[in-house]
Amino acid sequence: MLGKTAPNLRLERLTMPNQRHDPNRREIIKGIGLGIFGLAAGGLSVRPSKVFAQASSGEIRQSAKRQLWTKPTEPARVSLIKGSDRREIVFQALKNIEDEVLASIGKKKRILVKPNFVVTNTELCATHVDAVRAILDFLKPRCKQEIIVGESTASRDGTFEGYKNYGYMPLEKEYGIKLVDLNRESFQWRYAIGKGNRPMPLRIISMFLDPDVYVISAAKIKTHDRVLATLSLKNVLLAAPVNDYQNSDKRQMHSDNAFTRDTLLHYNMFQLAQEIYPDLGVIDGFVAMEGDGPVNGTPVEAKLALASIDPLAMDVLTTKLMGFDPSQIMYLAAMTEAGMGQGDLSKVQVLGTPADQCQYHFKPARQLVGAYGLG
């Protein structure tokens, strides 16, 4: 597995000639209220070809190939470190898998480090600046290409308000990197499922679709009031739609019913993940969040850090360490079934601190206790 670029490292893909889509392949897992949920035949899902639309002429072109995911058979490596210093354990989590990380980055791609600022005024909900410092400590001596720290907050206050409030502004001078508000960058149109299960156009930030950008998801361990747990995959997938500070396409990913087991959100994350996927996941769990996350939860001093070039394997493991059953979290189960990464915990190799020394029992969001049978 080692020594390939990140997309090939995550999984092997089969290439087929372009053809009309078989809708059965887009069905993923059985859920509540969506007839489109069901296991994909043979465990495969279609990775969509890029579609280019010209608004002036209405012309639509499709690339000539489709690609299918296949379930990985080889073990995934996840680095797990427990310790007393946030910056040190995040750095060591990356150092444990240094060779495969550097091989996956290569020498030409720009690097995007994407922290999590769901809002801009609650430090507990955000990726701590020292976790990002640790990622930059690792990258700067080893990678000569441009490094961007970019976020696209859901808050109306703007991403730079988060950079200021969470102590990110000095990073530009400390490391010679650039802070970017991704909500202000260019976008492309894609479809998700909206009200009444109808197709809904979304503005998707172009940088997440660019194959020449290496995406590092710098996430945090948090519970969530819609999907139970939010980790490295959701950090990128919910960042991809634009929030222009007047209208937020991020909100359109959710169902109308607040604080439920949001089946629509699970499906739309799976849908976007076929084209948008982090190349490297890093999780800051030094001070995590339980309860009414992703904003209003309470702290858990877990003192953990994780890193992997298989973000699905890392998120599945982390969900288990939180005390939840990852097979019950529909977006993780769907990605596992489709083969987007190694979702079988028996095939996840943990490097560093043994997993049984890192087991917790996080309180879920109150609204999901009944929906997930956690009472």
C-alpha positions in Angstrom: 0.0 0.0 0.0 2.8 2.4 0.8 4.4 4.8 -1.6 1.3 5.7 -3.7 -0.6 8.9 -3.9 -3.4 9.3 -1.4 -6.4 8.4 -3.6 -4.8 5.2 -4.7 -3.6 4.5 -1.2 -7.1 4.8 0.3 -8.5 2.2 -2.0 -8.2 0.5 -5.4 -10.7 1.6 -8.0 -11.9 -0.1 -11.2 -12.4 2.0 -14.3 -15.3 1.4 -16.7 -16.5 3.2 -19.8 -18.9 6.0 -19.3 -22.5 4.8 -19.2 -25.9 5.8 -17.9 -25.9 5.5 -14.2 -27.6 2.5 -12.6 -29.6 4.0 -9.8 -29.2 0.9 -7.6 -25.5 1.7 -7.2 -26.4 5.0 -5.6 -28.4 3.4 -2.9 -26.4 3.1 0.3 -27.9 2.1 3.6 -31.4 1.6 4.9 -32.5 4.7 6.8 -35.6 6.5 8.1 -37.8 8.3 5.5 -35.6 7.9 2.4 -36.4 5.2 -0.1 -33.1 5.7 -1.8 -31.2 4.2 1.2 -30.3 0.5 0.7 -27.1 -1.4 0.4 -25.3 -1.0 -2.9 -25.2 -4.2 -5.0 -21.9 -6.0 -4.5 -20.7 -3.4 -2.1 -19.7 -1.0 -4.9 -20.6 2.6 -5.4 -20.1 4.8 -8.5 -17.5 7.5 -8.1 -19.0 10.1 -10.4 -17.3 11.5 -13.4 -16.8 15.3 -13.2 -19.5 17.2 -14.9 -18.8 20.6 -16.5 -21.7 22.9 -17.0 -21.7 26.2 -19.0 -24.5 28.3 -17.8 -24.6 30.6 -20.8 -25.1 27.8 -23.3 -26.5 25.0 -21.1 -23.9 22.7 -22.5 -23.0 19.8 -20.3 -19.9 17.6 -20.9 -19.0 14.4 -19.1 -15.6 12.8 -18.9 -15.3 9.5 -20.6 -14.7 7.3 -17.6 -16.5 6.2 -14.5 -14.7 4.6 -11.5 -15.9 2.1 -9.0 -14.8 1.8 -5.4 -13.8 -1.7 -4.2 -13.5 -2.7 -0.6 -9.8 -2.6 0.6 -8.5 -5.9 1.7 -5.3 -4.7 3.3 -5.1 -3.4 6.9 -5.1 0.3 7.5 -2.7 2.0 9.8 -3.9 4.5 12.4 -1.5 6.3 14.7 -2.9 6.8 18.2 -1.0 8.7 20.9 -2.1 9.5 24.4 -0.1 12.0 26.4 0.0 15.2 28.4 1.0 17.8 25.8 -1.4 18.5 22.9 1.2 19.8 20.4 3.6 16.9 21.1 1.0 14.1 20.8 -0.3 15.5 17.5 3.2 15.7 16.1 4.0 12.2 17.3 0.9 10.8 15.8 2.1 12.1 12.4 5.7 11.0 13.0 4.5 7.5 13.5 3.3 7.3 9.9 5.8 9.8 8.4 6.9 7.7 5.4 3.4 7.0 4.2 2.3 10.6 4.7 5.2 12.0 2.8 4.7 9.5 0.0 1.1 10.3 -0.3 1.7 14.1 -0.4 4.4 13.9 -3.1 6.2 17.1 -4.2 3.8 19.0 -6.4 0.5 19.3 -4.7 -0.5 22.4 -2.7 -1.3 21.5 0.9 -4.6 22.6 2.5 -4.8 22.2 6.3 -8.5 22.4 7.2 -9.4 23.0 10.8 -12.9 22.9 12.3 -14.7 26.2 13.2 -18.4 25.4 13.2 -18.8 28.7 15.0 -16.2 31.4 15.7 -16.8 32.2 19.3 -16.7 28.9 21.2 -13.2 27.6 21.6 -14.2 24.1 22.8 -15.9 23.4 19.5 -12.9 24.4 17.4 -9.6 22.7 16.4 -7.1 24.1 18.8 -4.4 26.3 17.3 -1.6 24.1 18.9 -2.9 21.1 17.1 -2.5 23.0 13.8 1.0 24.2 15.0 1.9 20.5 15.4 0.8 19.7 11.9 2.8 22.6 10.6 5.8 21.6 12.7 5.7 18.3 10.9 5.1 19.7 7.4 7.4 22.7 7.1 10.8 20.9 7.3 9.6 18.1 5.0 7.4 19.8 2.3 8.6 22.7 0.2 5.3 23.4 -1.6 2.7 26.0 -0.6 0.8 25.4 2.6 -2.6 27.0 3.2 -4.7 26.9 6.4 -8.2 27.2 5.2 -11.6 27.0 6.8 -15.2 27.8 5.7 -17.1 28.4 8.9 -20.9 28.0 9.1 -21.0 31.2 11.3 -22.2 34.5 9.8 -19.3 36.2 11.6 -16.8 35.0 9.0 -13.9 32.6 9.1 -11.4 35.4 9.9 -13.3 36.1 13.1 -12.5 32.5 14.1 -8.9 32.9 13.2 -8.7 36.0 15.5 -10.7 34.5 18.4 -8.9 31.1 18.3 -5.3 32.5 18.1 -4.6 31.5 14.5 -3.4 34.9 13.1 0.2 34.5 14.3 0.6 31.3 12.2 1.2 33.3 9.0 4.4 34.8 10.4 5.5 31.8 12.5 5.3 29.4 9.5 5.2 31.5 6.4 1.8 30.0 5.5 -1.4 31.7 4.3 -4.7 31.8 6.2 -7.7 31.6 3.8 -11.4 32.0 4.1 -12.6 29.2 1.8 -16.1 30.7 1.7 -14.6 33.5 -0.4 -12.9 31.2 -2.9 -14.3 30.0 -6.2 -16.9 27.3 -6.3 -18.5 24.8 -8.6 -22.1 23.4 -8.8 -23.0 20.0 -7.6 -26.2 18.2 -6.6 -27.4 17.0 -3.3 -30.8 15.7 -2.1 -33.1 18.4 -0.8 -36.6 18.8 0.4 -39.0 16.2 -0.8 -36.0 14.1 -1.8 -35.5 16.3 -4.9 -32.2 17.2 -6.5 -30.8 20.4 -5.1 -27.9 22.4 -6.6 -25.1 23.3 -4.1 -22.1 25.6 -4.5 -19.1 23.5 -3.6 -15.7 25.2 -2.9 -13.4 24.4 -5.8 -10.4 23.7 -3.6 -12.0 20.6 -2.3 -12.5 19.3 -5.8 -9.0 20.2 -7.1 -6.9 17.0 -7.6 -3.8 19.1 -7.2 -4.7 20.1 -3.6 -3.7 17.7 -0.8 -6.4 18.0 1.9 -5.5 17.5 5.5 -8.6 17.3 7.8 -7.5 18.8 11.1 -10.5 17.7 13.1 -11.6 17.4 16.7 -13.3 14.6 18.7 -16.9 15.8 19.2 -20.3 14.4 19.5 -23.0 15.8 17.2 -26.7 16.4 17.5 -27.6 15.0 14.1 -25.1 12.3 13.2 -23.8 11.3 16.7 -20.1 11.9 16.0 -18.2 14.4 13.9 -14.6 13.6 13.1 -12.2 14.0 10.1 -14.6 13.1 7.3 -17.5 15.3 8.4 -15.0 18.1 9.0 -14.3 18.3 5.2 -17.7 17.2 3.8 -19.7 19.8 5.7 -17.1 22.4 4.9 -17.3 21.9 1.2 -20.6 23.8 0.6 -20.4 27.6 0.5 -21.6 29.9 3.2 -21.4 33.4 1.6 -22.6 35.0 4.9 -25.9 35.8 3.4 -27.0 32.3 2.4 -25.5 29.0 3.6 -25.5 25.9 1.3 -24.2 24.0 4.3 -27.6 24.2 5.9 -29.2 22.8 2.8 -27.4 19.5 3.5 -29.7 18.9 6.5 -33.3 17.9 6.8 -35.9 20.3 8.0 -36.3 18.5 11.3 -33.8 19.8 13.8 -32.1 17.5 16.3 -33.1 14.2 14.9 -31.3 11.2 13.4 -30.9 13.2 10.2 -31.0 10.6 7.4 -30.7 13.2 4.7 -27.4 14.6 6.1 -25.9 11.1 6.2 -26.9 10.5 2.6 -25.6 13.8 1.4 -22.3 13.3 3.1 -21.9 9.9 1.4 -22.9 11.6 -1.9 -20.2 14.3 -1.6 -17.6 11.8 -0.4 -17.6 10.1 -3.8 -15.8 13.2 -5.1 -14.6 15.1 -2.0 -12.4 13.2 0.5 -9.5 14.2 2.8 -6.1 12.8 1.9 -4.9 12.7 5.5 -6.9 12.8 8.7 -5.5 14.3 11.9 -7.7 14.3 15.0 -7.1 16.5 18.1 -8.7 14.8 21.0 -6.7 16.4 23.8 -9.8 18.1 25.1 -12.7 16.6 23.3 -16.5 17.4 23.4 -19.4 15.2 24.6 -23.1 15.8 25.0 -24.8 18.4 22.9 -22.1 18.9 20.3 -21.0 20.1 17.9 -21.1 23.5 19.7 -22.9 23.2 23.1 -21.3 20.1 24.6 -19.0 19.7 27.6 -15.3 19.0 27.7 -13.7 15.5 28.0 -10.0 15.5 28.8 -9.2 12.5 26.6 -5.6 13.6 25.9 -5.6 11.7 22.5 -4.3 12.4 19.0 -4.8 10.3 15.9 -3.5 10.4 12.3 -4.0 8.3 9.3 -4.0 8.4 5.5 -7.2 6.3 5.8 -9.6 8.8 7.4 -12.5 6.3 7.4 -10.4 3.8 9.4 -9.4 6.5 11.8 -13.0 7.8 12.2 -14.4 4.3 12.8 -11.7 3.6 15.4 -12.3 7.0 17.1 -16.1 6.4 17.2 -15.4 3.1 18.9 -13.0 4.8 21.4 -15.8 7.3 22.2 -18.0 4.4 23.2 -20.3 4.3 20.2 -21.0 1.6 17.7 -19.7 2.9 14.3 -21.9 0.5 12.4 -24.9 2.5 13.7 -23.6 5.8 12.3 -25.1 5.7 8.8 -22.5 7.8 6.9 -19.7 5.7 8.3 -21.5 2.5 7.6 -22.3 3.6 4.0 -18.7 4.6 3.3 -17.5 1.3 4.8 -20.0 -0.7 2.6 -18.9 1.2 -0.5 -15.2 0.6 0.2 -14.1 4.2 0.6 -11.6 3.1 3.2 -11.0 0.3 5.7 -14.1 0.3 8.0 -13.5 -3.2 9.4 -11.9 -2.6 12.9 -10.4 -6.1 12.8 -8.3 -4.8 9.9 -7.1 -1.6 11.5 -3.6 -1.6 12.8 -3.1 0.8 15.7 0.3 2.3 16.1 1.5 3.9 19.3 -0.7 3.7 22.4 -2.9 0.6 22.6 -6.5 1.2 21.9 -7.7 -0.5 25.1 -5.8 2.3 27.0 -7.9 4.9 25.3 -11.5 3.8 25.7 -14.1 6.3 26.9 -17.9 6.5 27.2 -18.9 9.8 25.8 -22.4 11.1 26.5 -24.3 11.5 23.3 -26.4 14.6 22.4 -29.6 14.3 24.4 -31.8 14.4 21.2 -30.2 11.2 19.9 -30.3 9.0 23.0 -33.6 7.4 21.8 -32.8 7.4 18.1 -29.6 5.4 18.6 -30.9 3.3 21.5 -28.3 4.8 24.0 -30.6 5.3 26.9 
